Amino acid sequence: MSGDADARWQGMRVIARGANRVCVLDPDLPGHCLKYELRPQPGMRRYWRRRVRHALSRRFPRFGLNATELLAWRRLHARMGDDLLGRVAPCIGIVETGAGTALRARLAADASGRPAPSIASLLGRGPGGFDPTALVLALDGFEAWLLANRIPLSDLNAGNLVVVERDGGLGLVCVDLKSTVSGRELVPLSRWAWPLMRAKIQRRCQRLRERIRAPAGVGTLADPPGLT
């Protein structure tokens, strides 16, 4: 996730930029952000797959990444209601703007109202740029919440989890729920069988713990930006 406070896209401040989407501060609604889908570029990983999906989404919006994330939010919110607050950044809806179609979401912010940093951006600061013990405790709590509520969030990468202060410590907020309804597997067995999903969540949380605890070179261990 981008940590450059001066980065701009279409005149708007960039919060994060990934291979497929860019997230900017909403200029019309304070406390919110906008996610725009980007056209796939030749040479990127899985270019043809991304190009086909992007083309489909232009004709059939339900195939778009933003539509998928909004669907994931609505399904999970219908099941859990306000229990999601503080754990997941709420999606508001698809909106038309001067820069194109976007997904509007609530901004996951720090105590001062600025965009909260992702785990990836903290890792990018290098040794001494964050408290690894506090961050691991926050990850432990988030993992326990996922498992207790059987939330099939498989895309647990460092760019999709932002860090906020909570109850005198740290907490995590997920800013991308797409993987609860969509994934890369041709046969999504883990979404059909909870024991498989539980094991996947545990593996990916453990991988992230190892990155957080790495004694040196933590900047190179961060996942690519979120917004996949």
Secondary structure by P-SEA (a helix, b strand, c coil): ccccccccccccccccccccbbbbcccccccbbbbbbbcccccccaaaaaaaaaaaaaacccccaaaaaaaaaaaaaaacccccccccccccbbbbccccbbbbbcccccccccccccaaaaaaaccccccaaaaaaaaaaaaaaaaaacccccccccccbbbbbcccbbbbbbcccccccccccccccccccaaaaaaaaaaaaaaaaaaaaccccccccccccccc
